[in-house]
Amino acid sequence: MEIGVNVPNFGPGTDPDTLRRWARTVEGLGFDLLMVSDHVVVTPDVAEQYPAPFYEPFTTLSWLAGVTDRIRLGTTVLIVPYRHPLLVARMAANLNRLSGGRLVLGVAAGWARQEFEALGVPFERRGRLTDDHLRAIRAAWEEDDDYRAGDIPFWVGGHSDAALRRAVRLGDAWHPLRFTLPWLTGALDRLKAVAAEEGRTAPALVPRMILRLTETPVAGPDRLAGEGTIDQVTEDLERLRLLGAETVVLDPFGGDPAETLHPETAWRALAAVADRRRTLTAGNTIARERSDHDR
């Protein structure tokens, strides 16, 4: 199972140097994927959660592709109705080529009504527009040599039944964000039921979970996956692997924009996960070698 990181591309502490340090830290720790968020207009409803500056994801990822070597790059999530589908198809194809085939497109329909209004996009039609745009993007990649993109997967976000159906019909993977493990288990049953109704195979599971390390265990039914001690986080990752997750994206942003002024706190949490991951990998390797020797 691969592990990625959601890097904040917004907030008062975010600038080009900080983004560069984020990218090099995440890649240096051995993570597999670096992802950023998407907003175009920082309207009041957006600014309440993600204040300016907000770096546009295609621009940001293109720049970060030049300061990294191997880590994959992606969006979590691109709001599909905000841009013309042929523009998205072109930018994504170009970025994928320039980065050596490292792009992943996490996509969703969006939630910020004021931002939709500012862009002149009908909020009430965002679901239908998302479906239509995804089909148009895929068609451009497949049918027009000038848009040839290589293999760019769609990770479809969203928790609603409409989002699950979109993931089944149009996605390569389902990308739920911030959840409890009991909720996710039930949602996976719904996803499989939708896939059966559509006569399709259920898409891959590639969740994004919060990363909030604590000194003492976090208890209770509302505990989010990724919240608690390093042992709890490690157990959550293992449970996600057993549920079939191919990639898990860690989200160290806790919701306070002031956190972006002190990224070292998030980096320490990520380093703890990376260290535990290396320890477990080394232990598994030794166990396999001993098993092979005993045979």
C-alpha distance (Angstrom), angle and dihedral (degrees) to the residues before:
residue distance angle dihedral
M1 . . .
E2 3.80 . .
I3 3.80 122.5 .
G4 3.79 125.6 -147.5
V5 3.79 136.0 -177.7
N6 3.80 131.5 -131.2
V7 3.82 105.4 -137.9
P8 3.84 117.9 -157.6
N9 3.81 108.4 -117.9
F10 3.81 91.7 -179.2
G11 3.77 142.4 54.8
P12 3.81 139.2 71.9
G13 3.80 95.0 -66.1
T14 3.77 96.2 49.5
D15 3.79 118.8 103.7
P16 3.82 134.6 138.7
D17 3.79 93.7 -85.0
T18 3.81 92.3 50.0
L19 3.80 91.9 48.4
R20 3.80 89.8 50.2
R21 3.80 90.5 50.6
W22 3.80 90.7 47.8
A23 3.80 91.2 52.6
R24 3.77 95.1 47.2
T25 3.79 92.2 44.8
V26 3.80 93.9 50.6
E27 3.79 93.0 45.5
G28 3.80 92.0 43.4
L29 3.81 91.4 53.7
G30 3.79 89.0 57.8
F31 3.80 100.4 -109.4
D32 3.79 117.3 155.4
L33 3.79 104.3 -140.5
L34 3.82 138.9 30.2
M35 3.81 117.5 -159.8
V36 3.82 135.2 -177.0
S37 3.80 135.4 -166.7
D38 3.81 132.7 -113.1
H39 3.78 134.6 -125.0
V40 3.78 126.6 138.9
V41 3.81 103.5 -173.9
V42 3.81 118.4 34.7
T43 3.80 95.6 -142.2
P44 3.83 119.1 172.5
D45 3.80 93.3 -92.0
V46 3.81 90.1 52.8
A47 3.81 95.4 41.6
E48 3.80 91.2 55.4
Q49 3.80 89.0 68.6
Y50 3.81 104.8 16.8
P51 3.82 111.0 28.3
A52 3.79 125.6 -167.5
P53 2.88 140.9 -49.2
F54 3.80 91.4 64.8
Y55 3.80 113.5 174.0
E56 3.81 113.6 -145.5
P57 3.83 108.7 -115.5
F58 3.82 102.5 -129.5
T59 3.79 91.3 48.2
T60 3.79 92.0 45.2
L61 3.80 95.7 46.8
S62 3.80 91.9 47.0
W63 3.78 89.2 55.4
L64 3.81 93.5 43.8
A65 3.80 90.1 50.5
G66 3.80 86.3 65.9
V67 3.81 94.8 52.9
T68 3.82 96.2 45.7
D69 3.79 132.2 60.7
R70 3.78 114.0 -162.4
I71 3.81 111.8 1.9
R72 3.79 116.8 110.1
L73 3.80 117.6 -118.8
G74 3.78 129.2 -144.0
T75 3.78 153.3 149.5
T76 3.79 125.4 -103.1
V77 2.89 89.0 -151.3
L78 3.81 133.9 -10.5
I79 3.82 110.2 -163.9
V80 3.77 97.8 -131.2
P81 3.86 101.7 -159.5
Y82 3.83 92.7 56.2
R83 3.82 94.1 77.7
H84 3.79 137.1 40.5
P85 3.82 107.4 -95.8
L86 3.80 93.4 -125.9
L87 3.79 89.8 53.6
V88 3.81 90.1 52.1
A89 3.80 90.8 46.2
R90 3.81 91.2 51.3
M91 3.81 96.4 44.9
A92 3.79 93.4 45.0
A93 3.81 93.2 47.3
N94 3.80 91.9 48.6
L95 3.80 93.4 46.5
N96 3.79 91.7 48.2
R97 3.81 91.1 52.3
L98 3.78 95.0 44.2
S99 3.81 92.2 48.8
G100 3.79 95.1 47.7
G101 3.80 96.6 -105.6
R102 3.81 97.3 -50.2
L103 3.82 101.4 130.5
V104 3.82 127.6 119.2
L105 3.80 119.6 -179.4
G106 3.77 114.3 -148.9
V107 3.81 105.4 -171.0
A108 3.80 139.6 -174.2
A109 3.79 143.2 162.3
G110 3.83 97.6 -109.4
W111 3.79 136.9 -128.8
A112 3.85 110.6 -139.6
R113 3.81 104.6 105.9
Q114 3.82 94.5 -174.5
E115 3.79 91.5 51.9
F116 3.81 90.7 52.0
E117 3.80 88.9 51.3
A118 3.81 92.1 49.5
L119 3.80 90.1 52.4
G120 3.80 93.5 46.1
V121 3.81 92.9 -118.7
P122 3.84 117.4 137.3
F123 3.79 107.4 -114.0
E124 3.80 93.6 -156.2
R125 3.82 91.4 58.2
R126 3.80 96.6 47.9
G127 3.82 94.4 109.9
R128 3.80 95.0 51.5
L129 3.81 91.0 42.5
T130 3.79 90.8 51.9
D131 3.80 92.1 52.8
D132 3.81 92.9 46.1
H133 3.81 92.9 46.5
L134 3.80 93.6 49.2
R135 3.80 90.3 52.5
A136 3.81 90.8 48.3
I137 3.81 92.7 48.8
R138 3.79 92.1 50.2
A139 3.79 91.4 46.7
A140 3.81 91.6 51.6
W141 3.79 90.9 51.9
E142 3.80 92.9 48.1
E143 3.80 102.4 38.9
D144 3.81 107.6 33.2
D145 3.80 119.8 63.9
D146 3.79 90.0 -154.6
Y147 3.82 89.5 62.4
R148 3.80 98.5 44.2
A149 3.75 104.5 146.5
G150 3.76 109.3 174.1
D151 3.77 115.6 -134.5
I152 3.83 109.3 -22.5
P153 3.80 111.7 164.5
F154 3.80 124.4 -146.3
W155 3.80 112.6 -134.4
V156 3.79 104.2 -166.0
G157 3.80 115.3 -149.2
G158 3.78 130.3 -160.8
H159 3.79 138.4 88.4
S160 3.82 101.8 -133.6
D161 3.79 124.9 100.9
A162 3.81 87.9 -109.9
A163 3.80 89.9 55.2
L164 3.80 91.7 49.5
R165 3.79 90.2 51.0
R166 3.81 89.7 48.7
A167 3.79 90.3 51.7
V168 3.81 90.9 51.4
R169 3.80 95.6 45.5
L170 3.79 102.0 36.9
G171 3.80 110.1 11.8
D172 3.76 137.5 87.3
A173 3.80 89.5 -153.9
W174 3.79 142.4 7.0
H175 3.81 114.0 -117.9
P176 3.84 111.5 -164.9
L177 3.81 116.7 -176.6
R178 3.82 127.5 -140.9
F179 3.79 111.3 -16.0
T180 3.76 146.0 148.7
L181 3.78 115.7 -103.7
P182 3.84 93.9 -120.2
W183 3.80 89.4 53.7
L184 3.80 91.4 48.9
T185 3.79 92.3 50.3
G186 3.80 90.4 54.4
A187 3.80 92.2 44.3
L188 3.81 90.8 53.4
D189 3.79 88.7 55.9
R190 3.82 88.5 52.7
L191 3.80 90.5 47.9
K192 3.80 91.5 52.8
A193 3.80 90.5 47.8
V194 3.80 91.2 52.0
A195 3.80 90.4 48.6
A196 3.80 90.5 51.6
E197 3.81 90.6 50.1
E198 3.81 89.6 51.5
G199 3.80 93.1 45.6
R200 3.80 90.5 -120.9
T201 3.77 139.3 118.3
A202 3.80 114.4 -99.4
P203 3.80 111.6 -104.4
A204 3.78 122.4 -112.9
L205 3.81 120.1 -82.3
V206 3.83 114.9 -117.5
P207 3.83 107.1 161.8
R208 3.81 129.9 -176.2
M209 3.78 113.5 -141.2
I210 3.76 132.3 -175.8
L211 3.80 118.7 -104.1
R212 3.79 111.1 -148.1
L213 3.79 113.8 150.3
T214 3.81 119.7 -157.7
E215 3.79 133.1 -174.6
T216 3.79 93.2 -129.1
P217 3.82 128.4 40.4
V218 3.80 120.0 -87.6
A219 3.80 113.5 -134.4
G220 3.77 137.0 -174.1
P221 3.79 138.2 74.6
D222 3.81 92.6 -83.8
R223 3.80 95.0 59.6
L224 3.77 109.0 127.7
A225 3.77 119.9 -133.5
G226 3.81 106.7 -97.1
E227 3.79 94.7 30.6
G228 3.81 118.3 115.0
T229 3.78 139.8 31.0
I230 3.79 122.9 -10.9
D231 3.80 87.7 -102.9
Q232 3.81 90.9 55.0
V233 3.80 91.9 47.6
T234 3.80 90.8 48.7
E235 3.80 90.1 50.5
D236 3.82 90.5 48.8
L237 3.80 90.8 53.0
E238 3.79 90.4 50.0
R239 3.80 91.9 49.3
L240 3.80 89.6 50.6
R241 3.79 89.9 50.7
L242 3.79 90.2 51.9
L243 3.82 89.1 49.7
G244 3.80 87.0 58.7
A245 3.80 102.5 -98.7
E246 3.80 110.4 164.8
T247 3.82 93.7 -171.7
V248 3.80 131.8 11.9
V249 3.81 120.2 -160.5
L250 3.81 116.2 -150.5
D251 3.80 116.1 -144.1
P252 3.82 110.8 -160.6
F253 3.82 94.2 176.8
G254 3.80 107.7 106.9
G255 3.80 98.0 -168.3
D256 3.82 103.5 -94.3
P257 3.84 110.8 110.1
A258 3.82 88.8 -150.0
E259 3.80 87.0 71.6
T260 3.80 88.4 75.3
L261 3.82 88.4 67.8
H262 3.81 90.0 63.7
P263 3.83 108.7 38.5
E264 3.80 90.9 160.5
T265 3.81 89.1 81.4
A266 3.79 90.9 59.4
W267 3.80 91.6 43.2
R268 3.81 91.1 55.4
A269 3.80 90.4 52.4
L270 3.80 91.1 48.8
A271 3.80 90.7 47.7
A272 3.81 89.6 53.7
V273 3.80 90.6 53.6
A274 3.80 91.7 45.7
D275 3.81 91.5 50.1
R276 3.81 91.9 49.4
R277 3.79 89.8 47.2
R278 3.81 91.7 53.1
T279 3.80 91.8 47.0
L280 3.79 92.5 51.2
T281 3.79 92.2 45.7
A282 3.79 91.3 50.9
G283 3.80 90.9 47.9
N284 3.80 92.0 50.1
T285 3.79 90.7 49.1
I286 3.81 91.9 52.3
A287 3.81 91.0 47.3
R288 3.82 91.6 51.7
E289 3.79 91.9 48.0
R290 3.80 91.0 51.0
S291 3.80 90.8 47.9
D292 3.80 91.3 50.5
H293 3.80 90.5 48.2
D294 3.82 92.2 50.7
R295 3.78 90.3 54.3
